[in-house]
Amino acid sequence: MLSTRDMGQDAKAEITREMLESMLSDFDRLADNHGVLTVELRGNGLFALDPTTGTYEVVGLARMSAAMNHLR
C-alpha cells in the first residue's frame, strides 16, 4: 500500500526468519475466529496472544538489548 502523506511510526520490530516460521507454524492455533494473529512488541521481544488461554507466548527475540550484552 502506498501513502501520499508521511505516516508516523507507531512501533518497530526486528523479526528473524526463525520467528516468522514459528508464527506461521502456530498461526492456526493462535489466530482468533477471524483469522487474525495478535502480537505485542515488549522491549526487544515479540509475543503472540493465545486467544484460548488469554496468555502471551514468546515468539522470539531478534537481538539482545544492550543491557544484556554481559550475557554473551
Stockholm file with secondary structure:
# STOCKHOLM 1.0

chainA/1-72         MLSTRDMGQDAKAEITREMLESMLSDFDRLADNHGVLTVELRGNGLFALDPTTGTYEVVGLARMSAAMNHLR
#=GR chainA/1-72 SS CCCSSCCCCCCCCCCCHHHHHHHHHTHHHHSCTTSCCCEEEETTEEEEEETTTTEEEEEEESSCCGGGGGGC
#=GC SS_cons        CCCSSCCCCCCCCCCCHHHHHHHHHTHHHHSCTTSCCCEEEETTEEEEEETTTTEEEEEEESSCCGGGGGGC
//
